Amino acid sequence: MITPDTHHVKTALLSVSDKTGIVDFARGLAERGIRILSTGGTAKAIADAGIEVTVVADVTGFPEVMNGRVKTLHPKIHGGILADLSIPEHVQEMEQHGIDSIDMTVVNLYPFEATLASGAPHAEMVEQIDIGGPTMVRASAKNYKWTVVVVNPERYDAVLKKLDDNNGCVDEDTRRFLSAEAFRHTARYDSIIQAYMTGQTASEEFPTEISLGFKRAQELRYGENPHQTAALYGSFESIFSQLHGKELSYNNIVDIDAASRLSLEFSEPAICIIKHTNPCGAATGATLSEAWDKAFASDTKSPFGGIIACSTELDLAAAEKIDGIFTEVVIAPSYSADALALLQKKKNRRLLTINRQALAESLKIEVRSVAGGLLVQSSDTELVQPEGAQVVTTRQPSETETKAMEFAWKVAKHVKSNAVIYCAADRVLAVGAGQMSRVDSAMIAARKAQDAGLDLTGSAVASDAFFPFADGLLACVEAGATAVIQPGGSIRDEEVIAAADDSDIAMSFTGRRHFKH
């Protein structure tokens, strides 16, 4: 009695959109005595290479119709794919209806994703929704014990080797592996289509079901720690291009994301320095070199081994200063030739370019795994400007204080909660991040400023959420702050406002918080 391990592959159906390697694979199958069935452009490519091929229409006795929409949806095809050869009734029905076993299918699907990326009109997108292909793939994957399914051109050589090693058979373990890959292939394909079609409707923001169709971009050396495995999925490379340096790590990628998001807040020359996803320096200037001096001055210790993001082209003057410290990653929209040449002298330093527009367009939703599922939310991209906020104190902020509050508020939403940030009009002076108490964040930031020799007198403070008590505000005042911007909304707002008035500082409420957990 035959088993999947001893079932010889005698007939293969080849119908692919991505024709990479298909002619060589077809030739390899033919050389091993395997009959080839095919359709449309695949059949033509195989025949033009001088390889014998039978068109599916000759098997079904029915031509391709409706511009190729219907060609393989026929019992003689799907009966051959789906027959369970261990069930005598299936074999008898095949003989009764003249259905030959199809022992292998080689199928990949219409290029819906590539067509979508090209900006094609809706009518063309609809035509790129494959029907016969996914049906064949799923049928073969279901009946993997008797039908080998191959969707990935990278598997062609390995499949031929399996046929050679197993006397024309493919072992069941390999069949099961290829089946799983096939189901992943159709699942991702369908997820891209459903996302597109959902975007064409006025449906709810978060539908009752979601599918995330991401393709593995690369395996990483390890995860957050060396004992964890990791991989990168999606189209990271459509936003970032690596010009130099060793392979990116898991933590590099997380920090690159954080640094780049902060840099999007600025259109003028700006430097943003990130360490463990938190800003440890950020500043603007007439030039990047000037911005670097200000950003680095706020914390000269933490940038060691950090991530630096620039908002404009990185020139030689700024590159010379950056080159003076050990930096894991540098990110910029572009590099001058001499700046790139200088920074490339350190072989391990990663240098990336960023497509700022592509990054901005990608910031629509955020997904986080939790036990048993996923949390999905819209991205925190909106920012209330200080001039649009409500001044709640007797004293109005000065123009300089308003600019400092604006700068601080831009940075605050990129700092882990609880976040308290002291700023001047063009730079971060000190950051208190990730503390359980807002008072602690205020005091830690003040201490860091003192260690760096920075005077916080006249600074503006941004708090990502309201001060629940007056003590946090008073800690900022004691450090030298004269203006505060915060969301408001505490049941003790009046107490906090009174403390601000007693201290003769200006305070604005935005009505919007920026928690970052």
C-alpha positions in Angstrom: 0.0 0.0 0.0 1.4 3.4 -0.9 2.0 6.1 1.7 2.8 9.8 1.3 6.5 8.8 1.8 6.3 6.3 -1.1 3.9 8.1 -3.4 5.7 9.0 -6.7 5.3 12.4 -8.2 4.2 11.7 -11.7 2.2 14.8 -12.7 2.8 18.4 -11.7 0.6 21.5 -12.4 2.6 24.7 -12.8 0.8 28.1 -12.8 2.7 31.0 -11.4 2.6 34.8 -11.5 6.2 35.1 -10.2 8.1 33.2 -12.9 11.4 33.4 -11.2 13.2 30.0 -11.8 10.1 28.3 -13.2 11.6 27.3 -16.5 14.6 25.7 -14.8 12.3 24.0 -12.3 10.1 22.7 -15.1 13.1 21.4 -16.9 14.2 19.6 -13.7 10.8 18.0 -13.3 10.7 16.9 -17.0 14.2 15.4 -16.7 12.9 13.3 -13.8 10.0 12.0 -16.0 7.3 14.1 -14.4 4.4 15.2 -16.7 3.8 18.9 -16.6 0.4 20.6 -16.8 0.3 24.4 -17.1 -1.8 27.5 -17.9 -1.5 30.8 -19.8 1.8 32.6 -19.6 3.4 29.9 -17.5 2.7 27.2 -20.2 4.0 29.6 -22.9 7.3 30.2 -21.0 7.8 26.5 -20.5 7.0 25.6 -24.1 9.2 28.4 -25.5 12.1 26.8 -23.5 11.5 23.6 -25.5 10.0 21.7 -22.5 7.0 19.4 -23.2 3.9 20.8 -21.5 0.2 20.0 -21.5 -2.2 22.9 -21.3 -4.9 22.6 -18.7 -7.6 23.1 -21.4 -6.6 19.9 -23.0 -7.2 18.1 -19.7 -10.5 19.7 -18.9 -11.8 19.9 -22.4 -12.9 23.4 -21.7 -11.0 26.6 -22.8 -9.9 29.4 -20.6 -12.8 31.9 -20.5 -13.6 35.4 -19.2 -10.1 36.8 -19.9 -8.5 34.0 -17.9 -10.7 34.4 -14.8 -11.8 30.8 -15.2 -9.3 28.2 -16.3 -8.5 25.7 -13.4 -11.8 25.7 -11.6 -12.8 22.3 -12.9 -13.4 18.8 -11.4 -10.7 17.2 -13.5 -8.2 19.6 -11.9 -9.5 19.8 -8.4 -10.5 16.1 -8.3 -6.9 15.3 -9.2 -5.6 17.7 -6.5 -8.0 16.7 -3.7 -8.3 13.0 -4.1 -7.2 11.0 -1.0 -5.5 8.1 -2.5 -5.8 6.1 0.7 -9.6 6.0 0.2 -10.7 3.3 -2.3 -13.9 5.2 -3.1 -11.8 8.3 -4.2 -9.7 6.2 -6.5 -12.8 4.5 -8.0 -14.4 7.9 -8.7 -11.3 9.1 -10.3 -11.3 6.1 -12.7 -15.1 6.5 -13.3 -14.7 10.2 -14.3 -11.4 10.0 -16.0 -9.5 12.1 -13.4 -5.8 11.7 -13.2 -3.9 12.4 -9.9 -2.1 15.7 -9.7 0.8 14.9 -7.4 2.4 18.4 -7.2 1.1 21.9 -7.7 3.5 24.8 -8.2 1.5 28.0 -7.8 2.0 31.6 -6.6 -0.6 34.3 -6.9 -1.4 37.4 -8.9 0.8 40.4 -7.8 -1.8 42.2 -5.8 0.7 43.7 -3.4 3.0 45.0 -6.1 0.1 46.4 -8.1 -1.2 48.2 -4.9 2.3 49.7 -4.4 2.2 51.1 -7.9 -0.9 53.2 -7.1 -3.1 51.4 -9.7 -6.8 52.4 -10.0 -9.5 50.3 -8.2 -10.6 48.5 -11.3 -7.1 47.1 -11.9 -6.8 46.2 -8.2 -10.0 44.1 -8.4 -8.5 42.2 -11.4 -5.5 41.4 -9.4 -7.5 39.4 -6.9 -6.6 35.8 -7.7 -9.3 33.2 -7.4 -8.1 30.0 -9.1 -4.6 30.3 -7.6 -5.6 30.4 -3.9 -8.2 27.6 -4.6 -5.5 25.3 -6.0 -3.0 26.2 -3.2 -5.5 25.6 -0.4 -6.7 22.4 -2.0 -3.2 21.1 -2.3 -2.2 22.2 1.1 -5.3 20.5 2.6 -4.4 17.3 0.7 -0.7 17.6 1.3 -0.2 13.9 2.0 -0.9 13.2 -1.7 -0.3 16.5 -3.4 3.0 18.4 -2.8 2.4 22.2 -2.9 5.1 24.7 -3.7 4.5 28.4 -3.5 8.0 29.7 -2.9 10.5 29.8 -5.8 13.3 29.5 -3.2 12.1 25.9 -2.6 12.6 24.7 -6.2 16.1 23.3 -5.8 15.3 21.7 -2.4 12.2 20.0 -3.9 14.2 18.6 -6.8 16.8 17.3 -4.3 14.0 15.6 -2.3 12.8 13.9 -5.4 16.4 12.6 -6.1 17.0 11.5 -2.5 13.7 9.7 -2.3 13.5 8.0 -5.6 10.9 10.3 -7.1 8.9 10.8 -3.9 8.7 13.6 -1.3 8.6 12.6 2.3 5.6 13.5 4.5 7.5 15.8 6.8 8.5 18.0 3.8 4.9 17.9 2.5 3.6 19.1 5.8 6.2 21.9 5.9 5.3 23.0 2.4 1.6 22.9 3.3 2.1 25.2 6.2 4.1 27.6 4.0 1.3 27.5 1.4 -1.4 28.4 4.0 0.8 31.3 5.2 1.1 32.4 1.6 -2.7 32.6 1.0 -3.4 34.0 4.5 -1.0 36.9 3.8 -2.4 37.4 0.4 -6.0 37.6 1.7 -5.0 39.9 4.5 -3.5 42.4 2.1 -6.7 42.3 0.0 -9.0 42.6 3.0 -7.0 45.6 4.3 -7.3 47.3 0.8 -11.0 46.6 0.5 -11.6 47.8 4.1 -9.9 51.0 3.2 -12.3 51.4 0.2 -15.3 51.4 2.5 -16.6 53.6 5.3 -16.5 50.7 7.7 -15.6 50.9 11.4 -12.1 52.0 12.4 -11.5 48.7 14.1 -13.3 45.8 12.3 -14.6 42.8 14.2 -11.8 40.7 12.7 -8.2 41.7 11.7 -5.5 39.8 9.8 -1.9 41.0 9.8 -0.2 40.0 6.6 3.5 40.6 7.2 6.3 38.9 5.3 9.6 38.1 7.2 12.2 40.6 6.1 15.1 39.1 8.0 16.0 36.9 10.9 17.8 38.7 13.7 20.8 37.5 15.6 18.7 37.5 18.8 15.9 39.5 20.5 15.9 42.0 23.3 18.4 39.7 25.1 20.8 37.1 23.7 18.7 34.2 24.9 15.7 35.4 22.9 15.1 34.6 19.2 13.7 37.3 16.9 12.9 38.3 13.4 11.8 41.4 11.6 8.6 41.4 9.5 7.1 43.9 7.2 8.6 46.6 4.9 11.1 48.3 7.2 13.4 48.7 4.1 10.7 50.8 2.4 11.4 53.5 5.0 15.0 52.9 6.0 18.0 52.0 3.9 21.2 50.8 5.5 24.3 52.3 3.8 27.0 51.0 6.2 27.7 49.0 9.3 27.0 45.7 10.8 23.6 44.0 10.9 20.9 45.8 12.9 19.8 44.2 16.2 16.4 44.0 17.7 17.1 46.8 20.1 18.6 48.9 17.3 15.4 48.7 15.3 13.3 49.6 18.3 15.5 52.6 19.0 15.6 53.6 15.3 11.8 53.7 15.3 11.7 55.9 18.5 14.4 58.3 17.2 12.8 58.7 13.8 9.4 59.4 15.2 10.8 62.2 17.3 12.7 63.6 14.4 9.5 63.9 12.4 8.4 66.6 14.8 11.0 69.0 13.3 11.3 70.4 9.8 14.2 72.7 10.6 17.7 71.3 11.3 17.3 69.2 14.4 19.3 66.5 16.2 17.5 63.8 18.3 19.5 61.5 20.5 17.8 58.4 21.8 18.9 55.9 24.4 16.7 52.9 25.2 13.8 54.5 23.3 13.9 57.7 25.4 15.3 61.1 24.2 18.4 62.1 26.1 19.0 65.1 23.9 17.1 67.0 21.3 17.7 70.5 19.8 17.2 72.7 16.7 19.7 75.1 15.2 20.6 77.1 12.2 22.7 74.1 11.2 22.9 70.5 12.3 26.3 71.2 13.9 24.7 73.9 16.1 21.8 71.6 16.9 24.3 68.8 17.9 26.1 71.1 20.3 22.8 71.9 22.1 21.4 68.4 22.1 24.7 66.8 23.3 25.1 69.4 26.1 21.9 68.3 27.9 23.4 64.9 28.6 27.0 64.1 27.7 27.0 60.6 29.2 23.9 58.9 27.9 24.5 59.4 24.1 27.4 56.8 24.4 26.1 53.8 22.4 22.9 55.7 21.4 20.9 56.4 18.3 21.2 59.8 16.5 18.5 61.0 14.1 18.8 64.1 12.0 15.9 65.9 10.4 17.9 67.2 7.4 20.9 66.1 5.4 23.9 65.3 7.5 26.9 67.5 6.5 30.6 67.2 7.3 30.6 69.7 10.2 27.9 67.8 12.1 29.5 64.4 11.1 32.8 65.4 12.6 31.1 66.1 16.0 29.1 62.9 15.9 32.2 61.0 15.0 33.7 62.0 18.3 31.6 59.6 20.4 30.6 55.9 20.1 27.3 55.8 18.3 25.3 52.6 17.4 23.2 54.1 14.6 23.0 57.4 12.7 19.9 58.2 10.7 19.4 61.1 8.2 17.4 61.8 5.1 20.7 61.9 3.2 24.4 62.4 3.8 26.9 64.7 2.0 29.6 62.7 0.3 32.3 63.9 2.7 30.2 63.2 5.8 29.4 59.7 4.6 33.1 59.0 3.9 34.1 60.1 7.4 31.4 58.2 9.2 32.1 55.0 7.2 35.6 54.8 8.6 34.2 53.1 11.7 33.2 49.7 10.2 30.6 48.7 12.7 28.7 52.0 12.9 25.3 51.6 11.2 24.4 54.5 8.8 20.8 54.6 7.6 18.8 56.9 5.4 15.2 57.6 6.2 12.3 58.4 3.9 10.5 60.8 6.2 7.3 61.0 4.1 7.0 57.2 4.0 7.5 57.0 7.8 4.8 59.7 8.4 2.4 57.8 6.1 3.0 54.5 7.9 2.1 55.9 11.3 -1.6 55.0 11.3 -2.0 52.2 13.8 0.1 50.6 16.5 -0.1 47.0 17.5 1.2 45.4 20.7 1.1 41.8 21.8 -0.4 41.0 25.2 -1.2 37.7 26.8 -3.8 36.0 24.6 -4.1 38.6 21.9 -3.2 42.0 20.5 -3.9 45.6 21.5 -4.5 47.9 18.5 -4.7 51.7 18.6 -4.4 54.7 16.3 -1.0 56.3 16.4 -0.4 59.3 18.6 0.5 61.7 15.8 -1.6 64.8 16.7 -0.1 67.6 18.7 -1.9 70.5 20.4 0.2 73.6 19.9 0.7 75.8 23.0 -0.8 78.8 21.3 -4.0 76.7 21.0 -3.9 75.6 24.7 -5.7 77.3 27.5 -3.7 79.5 29.8 -5.1 78.8 33.3 -2.9 81.0 35.4 -3.0 84.7 36.2 0.4 85.2 34.5 0.5 84.7 30.7 3.6 83.0 29.2 6.1 85.2 27.4 6.9 84.6 23.8 10.1 82.8 24.7 8.3 80.7 27.3 5.6 79.8 24.7 8.3 78.6 22.3 10.0 76.6 25.0 6.6 75.1 26.0 6.1 74.2 22.3 9.4 72.5 22.1 8.9 70.6 25.4 5.4 69.4 24.3 6.8 68.0 21.0 9.4 65.9 23.0 7.0 64.9 25.8 5.0 62.5 23.8 8.1 60.6 22.9 9.3 60.1 26.5 8.1 57.1 28.6 5.6 57.9 31.3 5.7 59.4 33.8 7.5 62.1 31.7 8.7 65.5 32.8 10.9 67.5 30.4 12.6 70.8 31.0 13.3 72.8 27.8 14.5 76.1 26.4 13.0 77.4 23.2 15.3 75.3 21.0 16.5 72.4 23.1 15.9 69.8 25.7 17.7 70.7 29.0 16.8 67.6 31.1 14.5 64.6 30.9 12.8 62.6 33.6 11.4 59.4 32.2 9.6 56.3 33.1 9.2 56.9 36.9 6.3 55.6 39.0 5.9 59.1 40.5 5.8 62.4 38.5 7.6 64.1 41.4 10.5 61.6 41.0 10.6 62.4 37.2 10.8 66.1 37.9 13.5 65.7 40.5 15.6 63.2 38.5 15.6 65.6 35.5 16.6 68.5 37.7 19.5 66.5 39.2 20.7 65.5 35.7 20.7 69.1 34.7 22.7 70.0 37.7 25.2 67.2 36.9 25.5 68.5 33.3 26.1 72.0 34.6 22.9 73.3 33.1 20.8 76.1 34.7 17.1 75.4 34.5 16.2 79.0 35.6 13.5 80.3 33.2 12.9 76.9 31.6 9.6 75.5 30.5 8.4 72.1 31.6 6.1 69.7 29.8 4.3 66.9 31.6 2.8 64.1 29.5 -0.1 63.8 31.9 -1.7 66.0 34.6 0.0 66.7 37.9 -2.2 64.8 40.4 -1.0 67.0 43.2 0.8 70.3 43.5 4.0 68.7 44.7 5.2 67.7 41.2 4.6 71.2 39.9 6.4 72.7 42.9 9.4 70.4 42.3 9.7 71.9 38.8 9.4 75.5 40.2 12.1 74.8 42.7 14.3 73.6 39.9 13.9 76.9 38.1 11.0 76.4 35.7 8.8 79.5 35.0 6.3 77.9 32.6 4.5 74.6 32.5 2.4 72.9 29.8 0.3 69.9 30.8 -3.0 68.3 29.9 -4.9 69.2 33.0 -7.9 67.1 34.0 -7.0 66.2 37.6 -9.6 66.5 40.3 -7.0 68.8 42.0 -6.5 71.1 39.1 -7.6 74.1 41.1 -5.0 73.3 43.8 -2.3 73.0 41.1 -3.3 76.2 39.4 -3.3 78.0 42.8 0.3 76.7 43.5 1.3 78.0 40.0 -0.2 81.4 40.8 1.5 81.5 44.2 4.8 80.8 42.4 4.1 83.4 39.7 4.6 81.0 36.9 2.6 80.6 33.7 0.7 77.3 33.0 -1.3 76.1 30.1 -3.7 73.1 29.8 -3.8 71.2 26.4 -6.7 69.0 27.2 -4.8 66.1 25.7 -2.3 63.8 27.3 0.5 61.8 25.8 1.0 58.6 27.9 3.7 56.4 26.4 3.8 53.0 28.3 
